[in-house]
Amino acid sequence: MAPVHHFETTITWTGNQGTGTSTYRAYSRNYEVLGEGKSATIAGSSAPAFRGDKSRYNPEDLVIASLSACHMLWVLHLCAEAKITVVEYVDSASGTMVLNPDGSGQFSEVVLRPTITVMEAGREADIAEINERAHHLCFIARSVNFPVKHEATVVVHGSGI
């Protein structure tokens, strides 16, 4: 039997401003995310377009961050296996969400744009293959029903690029 892993989080709504959800404007969309055994709480809200607090992470941010982090972790793993030394990895990921007339919505795509700094020159083709493989291995990307694209930039450490 294949290994199975379970994950748990607790979401606590912190937005009751005294009258609960008595009206649409009567409550805050703020919440906290806590994972079992985790040391930090994530402060969340809805997106500002939906009356949320722009200083807190919204679910859409967290979807994009999950995809980006999963891809990054696979790239790092595969680079280590391929003897490619990554010394910096920064991803400026973005997502597009489409709203429907009934108020529902869904992502139409997420684009990952990692800049991967490596020690070894001449391995750009290998890193392109690693990004493609990471995309197919990423647990989160395999679980969503919209395209997740990746547009990696490779920089050789010390090359001045």
DADABEL-V828276 format. One record per helix or strand of 3 or more residues. SS is the DSSP state (a for helix, b for strand). FROM is the first residue (numbers start at 0). LEN is the number of residues. If there is no record, write none. Layout:
ss=SS from=FROM len=LEN
ss=SS from=FROM len=LEN
This chain:
ss=b from=8 len=5
ss=b from=30 len=5
ss=b from=41 len=3
ss=a from=47 len=3
ss=a from=58 len=23
ss=b from=85 len=6
ss=b from=93 len=6
ss=b from=104 len=8
ss=b from=113 len=5
ss=a from=123 len=14
ss=a from=140 len=3
ss=b from=146 len=4
ss=b from=152 len=4
